[in-house]
Each structure stands twice: as C-alpha cells, then as structure tokens.
Amino acid sequence: MASFDSDGVEIAYIDEGEGEPILLIHGFASNVVTNWVDPGWVQVLVQSGRRVIAYDNRGHGKSEKLYNPEVYGAPAMAEDARRLLDHLAVARADVLGYSMGARIATFLALAHPDRVRGLILGGLGINMVRGVVASGPIAKALEAESINDVTNDTARSFRAFAEQTKSDLKALAACIRGPREKITPERLATIGVPTLIAVGTNDVIAGSGRELASLIPGAQLLEIPGRDHMRAVGDAAFKQGVLDFLTRRP
C-alpha cells in the first residue's frame, strides 16, 4: 500500500483500475483488505471499469495508530478522505462506506458535497441518527487483558473481530471512545447527491435502512436478504445493487 500525509497522520491507501473513481471507506476494526479486497469488492469494481481508491482509516490497518480519543471524530476522519482525494487530484468521486465508514462518508458528503458524486451507505440504517451500540463496553473489551475476560456478548464479538483483523487494540479503544458527533434528520435532509442505503435484513446493529432512506431526499433502499451486519459485506446482492446504482445514478 502507498501512503500519504493527512495533516500529520500517515494514511495508507490503494489506487487501482481506471475509469470513474469510487472511494471505499471501511468499518470499525476492519481495513482495506478485510472489508474490500478479500470480499471481492475491489475486483468487481475494477472489472466494471472503475478506478477504485480505498484507504485504512486512522488507527486501523497500515495507517498510523493514534491513542488520543479526541482525534477520532467522524468529521476529522472524513477530512482524511477529502485529503486523499486532494492527494490523488480526484475532483469528485462516488463514495461507498460501510458501518463506521458510512458515518464517515456521510460527514464527507455534508462537509464537501461538491466532492461526492454518489453516496452509498452500507451497514448503517436509522441508528446513524439514534446511535449504535454503547461504546463503553466495547472499549473495555478491547482493553481487557484477554478475550476470556469479556462477558458482554456484543463487546466480545467486537474483540474477536479486532483480533481476527490483527488490529491495534489500544488504538481501536481510543477510536471508539472518540467524539460521537450527532447526525440529525435536519442535516440528512440537506444531502443532495444520489444516495443508496444498503442494509442486511437481519442487521440489528444498523437499524432500519428504510427509516434512514426516508430522511435523505430521493434516497434508494437496497435490502440485503438474510444477512446480518458482518455477513452483508461480501454479499453478491449487495455488490450487484451497488453496480446497478452506479450505472443508473445521474
């Protein structure tokens, strides 16, 4: 992976293929390889004639690890995305974010609507507004000496995933303890770019995709049949729905 300086933070990224650019933003405790390469997203998008840009969020993957929670707010992380587009001289791109990446993508679209051609929010429904799971137990699970010390089932699943992705547990704990900026219905109503909401029908972490879509003018809903939060990522119906959206959106 290449890297660049995002206002003092080293961010690792990939840039593959040619054609209309699409920026991919992964979820919490994940990385480019786990979220986008291994599930086949990069291959599918490149084969469809697109330029695929994806990066490891600060504190994740091969990007710089930071241990101050205050530097992990979603608006600040959205500026990493904007600076990467600047670094690559990409004026405007489609943006696909999953879970935490969907929050970051939304803040990017709100702060820099001229840089976002189409917005795809995966793995996050109405809980973008209501808030997702409590961060305290997850942070404590990440900081625990062993996963065997974690009794909360949800927190344990996050710890297990973080270990699977070989993440820096202390950096992730700082990330999830970071600022939790609210996204209100009023702010979502100002989004003017074509938007697709893609949520698994069994995804209790995301909340209702239909309710979120109702708050964004003209947003389309893609329900991923029979998939929960973790298993929706690489689903074939998700990929095809995104390709269809990219083909027909203005």
C-alpha positions as a printed NumPy array, in Angstrom:
array([[  0.   ,   0.   ,   0.   ],
       [  1.086,   3.552,  -0.698],
       [  0.73 ,   6.232,   1.978],
       [  0.363,   9.999,   2.268],
       [  0.4  ,  12.647,   4.98 ],
       [ -3.073,  13.735,   6.071],
       [ -2.375,  16.811,   8.175],
       [  0.293,  14.964,  10.165],
       [ -1.308,  11.491,  10.133],
       [  0.09 ,   8.805,   7.827],
       [ -2.73 ,   7.172,   5.869],
       [ -2.204,   4.   ,   3.824],
       [ -4.227,   3.512,   0.649],
       [ -4.62 ,   1.639,  -2.63 ],
       [ -5.457,   3.079,  -6.04 ],
       [ -6.347,   0.524,  -8.7  ],
       [ -8.053,   0.442, -12.089],
       [ -9.13 ,   3.147, -14.48 ],
       [-12.389,   4.969, -15.126],
       [-14.839,   6.803, -12.9  ],
       [-13.38 ,   6.947,  -9.368],
       [-15.038,   5.379,  -6.345],
       [-13.716,   5.841,  -2.803],
       [-14.216,   2.993,  -0.314],
       [-14.285,   3.644,   3.455],
       [-14.215,   0.575,   5.725],
       [-15.848,  -0.088,   9.073],
       [-14.611,  -0.147,  12.659],
       [-11.815,  -2.641,  13.43 ],
       [-11.601,  -3.539,   9.751],
       [ -9.204,  -2.447,   6.998],
       [ -8.922,  -2.31 ,   3.202],
       [ -8.033,  -5.985,   2.853],
       [-10.722,  -7.33 ,   5.184],
       [-13.543,  -5.023,   4.064],
       [-12.853,  -4.58 ,   0.369],
       [-10.169,  -6.858,  -1.093],
       [-10.97 , -10.274,   0.396],
       [-14.776,  -9.972,  -0.134],
       [-14.126,  -9.179,  -3.819],
       [-15.221,  -5.542,  -3.945],
       [-12.032,  -4.189,  -5.49 ],
       [-12.017,  -6.86 ,  -8.191],
       [-15.7  ,  -6.391,  -9.05 ],
       [-15.454,  -2.601,  -9.25 ],
       [-12.224,  -2.611, -11.287],
       [-13.711,  -5.148, -13.694],
       [-16.746,  -2.883, -14.104],
       [-14.423,  -0.187, -15.467],
       [-13.897,   1.928, -12.368],
       [-10.946,   3.42 , -10.554],
       [-11.008,   2.08 ,  -7.001],
       [ -9.473,   4.105,  -4.184],
       [ -9.572,   2.656,  -0.678],
       [ -7.704,   3.529,   2.498],
       [ -7.147,   2.318,   6.036],
       [ -8.783,   4.705,   8.498],
       [ -6.522,   6.317,  11.086],
       [ -5.846,   3.806,  13.86 ],
       [ -6.606,   0.896,  11.528],
       [ -4.712,  -1.441,   9.206],
       [ -1.455,   0.021,   7.971],
       [ -2.344,   3.631,   8.77 ],
       [ -0.843,   5.454,  11.727],
       [ -2.016,   4.399,  15.176],
       [ -3.166,   7.202,  17.461],
       [ -4.099,   6.824,  21.13 ],
       [ -5.886,  10.096,  21.877],
       [ -9.675,   9.605,  21.555],
       [-10.148,  13.262,  20.611],
       [ -8.567,  12.77 ,  17.151],
       [-11.082,  10.09 ,  16.105],
       [-14.243,  12.088,  15.482],
       [-16.025,  11.166,  12.246],
       [-15.729,  14.717,  10.821],
       [-11.947,  14.599,  11.344],
       [-11.793,  11.147,   9.752],
       [-13.843,  12.437,   6.818],
       [-11.118,  15.013,   6.242],
       [ -8.66 ,  12.129,   5.759],
       [-10.908,  11.017,   2.888],
       [-11.04 ,  14.513,   1.434],
       [ -7.272,  14.94 ,   1.684],
       [ -6.745,  11.601,  -0.075],
       [ -8.876,  12.832,  -2.975],
       [ -6.786,  16.002,  -2.992],
       [ -3.563,  13.967,  -2.883],
       [ -4.68 ,  11.955,  -5.924],
       [ -6.065,  15.029,  -7.72 ],
       [ -9.556,  13.499,  -7.813],
       [-12.084,  16.313,  -8.01 ],
       [-15.186,  14.187,  -7.452],
       [-15.867,  10.532,  -6.676],
       [-18.599,   8.112,  -5.771],
       [-18.205,   7.16 ,  -2.101],
       [-19.07 ,   3.78 ,  -0.557],
       [-18.807,   3.466,   3.215],
       [-19.661,   0.508,   5.425],
       [-20.792,   0.81 ,   9.067],
       [-18.423,   3.355,  10.671],
       [-17.296,   4.082,   7.121],
       [-20.881,   5.035,   6.262],
       [-20.851,   7.64 ,   9.057],
       [-17.553,   8.996,   7.764],
       [-18.903,   9.061,   4.195],
       [-21.969,  10.976,   5.38 ],
       [-19.847,  13.619,   7.093],
       [-17.782,  13.878,   3.898],
       [-20.931,  14.458,   1.848],
       [-22.203,  17.053,   4.337],
       [-18.916,  18.967,   4.539],
       [-17.855,  18.646,   0.886],
       [-20.913,  17.931,  -1.29 ],
       [-19.009,  19.057,  -4.381],
       [-16.565,  16.154,  -3.931],
       [-19.213,  13.401,  -3.766],
       [-20.93 ,  12.267,  -6.945],
       [-22.936,   9.419,  -5.439],
       [-23.219,   8.248,  -1.812],
       [-23.583,   4.588,  -0.825],
       [-24.177,   3.865,   2.857],
       [-23.787,   0.188,   3.729],
       [-24.364,  -1.478,   7.086],
       [-25.932,   1.573,   8.723],
       [-29.603,   2.466,   8.875],
       [-31.565,   4.639,  11.269],
       [-29.004,   4.019,  14.002],
       [-26.897,   6.612,  12.209],
       [-29.297,   9.064,  13.864],
       [-30.189,   7.145,  17.031],
       [-26.684,   5.931,  17.788],
       [-25.267,   2.439,  17.542],
       [-24.186,   0.205,  20.438],
       [-22.76 ,   1.73 ,  23.611],
       [-19.06 ,   2.391,  23.194],
       [-18.009,   1.861,  26.828],
       [-18.325,  -1.939,  26.999],
       [-16.635,  -2.337,  23.606],
       [-13.716,  -0.114,  24.64 ],
       [-13.302,  -2.106,  27.847],
       [-13.426,  -5.353,  25.885],
       [-10.67 ,  -4.094,  23.61 ],
       [ -8.586,  -3.069,  26.612],
       [ -9.112,  -6.343,  28.501],
       [ -6.041,  -8.498,  29.003],
       [ -7.768, -11.459,  27.342],
       [-10.949, -12.052,  25.377],
       [-11.772, -14.634,  28.044],
       [-12.283, -11.743,  30.458],
       [-15.09 , -10.276,  28.293],
       [-18.597, -11.39 ,  29.269],
       [-20.76 ,  -8.991,  27.224],
       [-21.675, -10.859,  24.016],
       [-21.696,  -7.813,  21.717],
       [-18.445,  -6.459,  23.136],
       [-16.886,  -9.904,  22.873],
       [-17.813, -10.118,  19.172],
       [-16.042,  -6.792,  18.531],
       [-12.949,  -8.008,  20.424],
       [-12.941, -11.251,  18.436],
       [-13.202,  -9.363,  15.135],
       [-10.407,  -6.986,  16.155],
       [ -8.168,  -9.946,  16.97 ],
       [ -9.085, -11.594,  13.67 ],
       [ -8.014,  -8.469,  11.745],
       [ -4.808,  -8.25 ,  13.859],
       [ -5.716,  -4.715,  14.87 ],
       [ -4.018,  -2.482,  17.425],
       [ -6.483,  -2.945,  20.302],
       [ -5.46 ,   0.199,  22.186],
       [ -5.841,   2.348,  19.059],
       [ -9.3  ,   0.88 ,  18.445],
       [-10.3  ,   1.544,  22.059],
       [ -9.26 ,   5.181,  21.602],
       [-11.216,   5.317,  18.342],
       [-14.45 ,   4.061,  19.84 ],
       [-14.049,   6.377,  22.848],
       [-13.729,   9.322,  20.455],
       [-16.271,  12.122,  19.918],
       [-19.72 ,  10.878,  18.842],
       [-20.98 ,  13.748,  16.723],
       [-24.707,  13.643,  16.129],
       [-26.189,  13.444,  12.637],
       [-29.678,  14.896,  12.863],
       [-32.59 ,  14.316,  10.495],
       [-32.358,  18.004,   9.605],
       [-28.769,  17.603,   8.433],
       [-29.566,  14.457,   6.475],
       [-32.323,  16.376,   4.691],
       [-29.65 ,  18.647,   3.19 ],
       [-27.897,  15.817,   1.324],
       [-28.433,  16.489,  -2.35 ],
       [-26.379,  13.771,  -4.06 ],
       [-27.835,  10.454,  -5.295],
       [-27.835,   8.114,  -2.284],
       [-28.212,   4.362,  -1.796],
       [-28.838,   2.779,   1.626],
       [-27.823,  -0.903,   1.765],
       [-28.602,  -2.883,   4.932],
       [-28.954,  -6.591,   5.654],
       [-32.457,  -7.674,   6.615],
       [-31.052,  -9.296,   9.786],
       [-28.758,  -6.391,  10.714],
       [-29.741,  -5.291,  14.222],
       [-26.622,  -3.14 ,  14.614],
       [-27.523,  -0.919,  11.653],
       [-31.195,  -0.411,  12.391],
       [-33.832,   0.151,   9.726],
       [-32.463,   1.109,   6.319],
       [-35.93 ,   2.182,   5.24 ],
       [-36.199,   4.72 ,   8.077],
       [-32.824,   6.221,   7.187],
       [-33.704,   6.377,   3.488],
       [-36.863,   8.305,   4.346],
       [-34.713,  11.103,   5.812],
       [-32.481,  11.657,   2.765],
       [-34.173,  13.249,  -0.264],
       [-34.501,  10.745,  -3.103],
       [-32.507,   8.027,  -1.315],
       [-32.941,   4.476,  -2.588],
       [-33.077,   1.385,  -0.372],
       [-31.295,  -1.909,  -1.018],
       [-32.236,  -4.663,   1.413],
       [-29.644,  -7.465,   1.53 ],
       [-31.706, -10.636,   2.106],
       [-30.927, -12.811,   5.121],
       [-27.71 , -11.035,   6.069],
       [-26.608,  -9.605,   9.409],
       [-24.048,  -6.846,   9.985],
       [-20.961,  -8.989,   9.488],
       [-22.202, -11.184,   6.644],
       [-23.693,  -8.487,   4.447],
       [-20.302,  -7.06 ,   3.496],
       [-19.4  ,  -9.512,   0.739],
       [-22.918, -10.443,  -0.37 ],
       [-23.435, -10.776,  -4.131],
       [-26.764,  -8.925,  -3.979],
       [-25.024,  -6.012,  -2.248],
       [-22.387,  -5.827,  -4.976],
       [-24.926,  -6.062,  -7.79 ],
       [-27.121,  -3.431,  -6.171],
       [-24.178,  -1.043,  -5.946],
       [-23.206,  -1.661,  -9.584],
       [-26.816,  -1.033, -10.659],
       [-26.927,   2.189,  -8.626],
       [-23.64 ,   3.434, -10.099],
       [-24.886,   2.678, -13.606],
       [-28.224,   4.472, -13.317],
       [-27.493,   7.367, -10.955],
       [-27.262,  10.804, -12.609]])
